[in-house]
Amino acid sequence: MGIAIIVLLILGGVAAWVCKNDKTARLIALAVTAVDAVLAVVMTMNVASNGEQVMRFGSGFIEQSIRIGKIECFMACIFGIIGFLIVWASMSMISHDVEERLIPFYYFLVLALLGTLNAVVFFESMIGIFVSIELSSFAAAGIVIVKNQTENVHAGLKYLSLSILGSSLVLMGMVLLYVATGSLMISGIGEVVQSGGFMGSNSSYVVWAMSLITGGVAFKAALFPCHIWLPDAHGTAPSPSSATLSALVLKAYIVFYMKMMFRGVGFEVIASSGIRTLLNVVMVVGVVAMICGSLLAIMQTDIKRMIAYSSVAQMGYIFMGIGIGTEFGLFAALFHILAHAVTKSGLFLVAGSIIEQTHNRDLTKMGGLGKLMPITMALFTIGGLSMIGIPLFVGFNSKWNFATGIVDSANYWLLIPLSISALLNALYYLPVVIRAFFGQEAKEMKEPFASKERPVKDLLPIILLAVGVIIFGVAAGPVSDFLHSGIELLTSIGH
Amino acid sequence: MNIALLLPVVFPIVMGVLIQPLKLHDRKTRQIYVAATVIINFLMVLFLAINAPDGTKMTILHLNRVVDISLQIDGMSRLISIIAGFLWCTAAFYSFEYIKHEGMDERYFTFFTATVGVLIGISYSANLQTLYLFYEMMTLITFPLVMHSMAEQSGKAGKKYLTYSFVGATIALAGFFFLAEFCETTDFKAGGTLLLDKVNGSGHMLLFQIMVLLTIIGFGCKGGMFPLHAWLPNAHPVAPAPASAVLSGVITKMGVLAIVRVIYYMVGVDFLRGTWVQYVLLSLTLYTVFMGSMLAFKEKLFKKRLAYSSVSQVSYVLFGIMTMNPTGFIGACLHIVAHATVKNILFLSAGAIIYKRHKTYVTELKGIGKEMPITLWCFSLASIALVGIPPTGGFESKWYLATGALEAEIGFFSYLGPAVLLTSAFLTAGYLLPIMAKGFFPGADYPYESFRKTEVNAYMTVPLVVLTVIAICSGIFVNPLYNFFSSIAATIF
């Protein structure tokens, strides 16, 4: 079924491109992502009841393997459902940013991107993963450049070149692991690395290889200070693209990294080898990212760049969770993938709505917006409160999970940056809300004023995302159980 | 019965939120609507306080597998919920008249009505995460009240309020993660559920103590405890007077309640008594008592003086709690009642003067007692109660606070505490009684010929008089209160 999802998305993309008509292309994209979402859910139920799905084809050096456990299903659902909501929201927004003749091509890129992201997560074999990573990089840069403005082309090229740098680091790491272990499968590597005595003599190979992969993933997933492409790319891209890039694209590489680290190397080897030092570095850099990302976000005046820098900070959380290197840390990181995907896609779409309706990106000029666009600003408030970590929103559960991971692993000092970072989030999200609802402009605005609200049917996908923020905030139990059992599968090298 | 706990929490929030969609543009209709809401809510709170047995509990939500949001009723929740429910009624009636000169009535009543639900939520919280949830909601929902005039000055005060509140809550939350790890449960159980062996075994005793201290300091922010007090003198005065009254009188007590929960219902007094943590906390509260009084003494802006007075008085309560002694605790509870009523009277009468005479500085209040006799009489009696002159509630509470300090084994602080409380009482007299004296006896240069009586109407005087009667009676008939607080103290010591 995993293959079906990938093929469906890519063929759907080609169909959207070939039809040459922007209306048909939109409908194709909407239909394909809807089917993708349904397939992902069905696959999840299937895996939950029947266990992992494994598929192998080819043989020898080019043997490919797809292995779909619970975490892969979890990611497929995020890609499917949130991807569908973003595409739905883009129906009414995209013509603001992308020329009509390019819309079929845009949807080809979006669908191809979703397909390759699924592939990055599903593949177990290095070659398949690497090819998917490369293809997804091109598609991701494509949905930035497609806006066809000078700044977009620059941002897209910057993104593409750093992305390729990242991929090549990942490739070198893979090659090194192949030389050391003779396997091109993550679980094959895991079997060798976790067998007794291997790390004794080959420790430096694995540490070097994992360092290279860490460096590569740092570029691809925008870990500070390798994030320099992100604010340009996410800030200038069409808003639905920004939502896709921030909520979905970054996460695929993270899951790949988790698999390399926790299936390929494993908790036990991590705890007893040089990998622990590497993860400590990841943890510290993650903390620096949390703080610096937020500080940079505070300095922004452009709403989309602010949200983009906020992503840098949020990726820091995820890397910190990975760096803790325990099951709780990993769980917190995985949960935060969900939390960030739901919240940030909503925030970018809200920002897109604001820019579309007011033609203003400047945060300091958004006074009184709460009166002109009450629903939109209410959605922004929900996203902001979730980011700060107020209970009843998904961000609080995430913060709770990280804190549990921190206390459980006895890295108590991490509570300090965790708390500071939450405050810093408040420092850039709340002023926007306050200015919108309580600014001088709001006071001076006398009725009747022209409402700038978008019609509710256009806002519906964003409203659904906000509902997701609340649902996962008040009832995260089932997802947490699913993730906990998924982590067992993720870290086991069987099959 | 258990589900009934949810009613006084949800009912005012829903009713408040509905004010704008229902388009209650007509002033009379809106007043009846709000009055009905707060009165019904108070009756529900009262009914629950009398009829629900201790430990009645309901779980609303499971945020995740570990964190549940639950409500529970016990002695402390009865005390705080009744205070909040009742003072909301008086403040609401007062607001009906007062808010006419502020405008934006609908928004004001939306947030005013909803706030009481959140406060009842805090008092009914069964565990620390529920308390934290309502605590953050309280910050967000009272913010529009602070910002009500939307003037530049209130904008600054509002931002300061938010910043301090979030800093405080975040510090408390960081400590909370430790408590969750080292306590048996995050539920509030009288006497605490600390796993002492686990703390000792982890080898992080000092760190744990620091985190407990930080939690208390973080929650102390709402109670205006040094070092996170600086927002209070800015934020309370800029709000409309009835909002200042409940902010100062009731909402500061939520910080107190949170601290009581941490000390007496999670960590347990036995762990903290005699440690450096207790001495640091005692020093902080005594410093705040003194500093608040001094600053109030020097302050010329009327409402700001009252706000500084709150900084000082709430720390009286906190001092009683930090003595970790039953008598001190009873004194603290009595002072919660005394300060809540008295500070409401003071702010409401200050508001009445601003409403009628537009006088905001204490130096302008000469002869105000001639012009607004009922208001100034209430103000004077409340001042006397706050200073602690018998037979008012303030006297009883300070008596038990001082006795508690002397009884408690806190060394040097047994003597320093009462001394500071006494000094501060003199300062209280110094900053409140001159207003009364000048108000009633303006001196020969008062323009008697142009004198006119400008008393406010019944919407404002009735709440003032009712509260004043309570402030006096709570001192004369102190026994029922004393017995009630002893029964709480008996469970936690």
Interface residues (C-beta under 8 A of the other chain):
Chain A: L385 I388 I390 P391 L392 F396 N397 W400 N401 A403 T404 I406 V407 D408 A410 Y412 L415 I416 L418 S419 A422 L423 A426 L430 P431 I434 F437 F438 Q440 A442 K443 G473 V474 A475 A476 G477 S480 D481
Chain B: L61 H62 L63 N64 R65 V66 V67 I69 Q129 Y132 L133 E136 M137 L140 P144 M147 M150 E152 G155 G158 K159 L162 F166 V167 T170 I171 L173 A174 F177 F178 A180 E181 S202 H204 L207
